[in-house]
Amino acid sequence: PDPRRSACIDDLVGIVEGSNQGAALRPLVAAIGPQITSTDIELRGTATRLMARVLTRLVLGSVSEDALRHLTEFFCARLQDYACAAPVLEAASALVALLPTSSPLR
């Protein structure tokens, strides 16, 4: 793994966890939105993988249930994108791990 990429992801995780209930996720998603929906398979996969890696490093309770619900809906819709199935499943798994055990979404 590229240490610069890992450090970048760590920085993004720190920003999200330091924000109020993961409020920094919205600008992050907005910033990479064009890449996640790109017609270029490689670019789309890379952007989706970035989002998945950020989500896998977040700690329980750092993101609101509303944000988790929105992201879950988004990634469920992305499951139809066969080319990005692996990073989408990685993101979905991370989202489930971020849900509190008492959540009705679990």
PyMOL commands that set and color helices and strands:
alter all, ss='L'
color gray80, all
select helices_A, chain A and resi 3-18+20-22+25-36+41-57+65-78+82-98
alter helices_A, ss='H'
color red, helices_A
deselect
rebuild
show_as cartoon
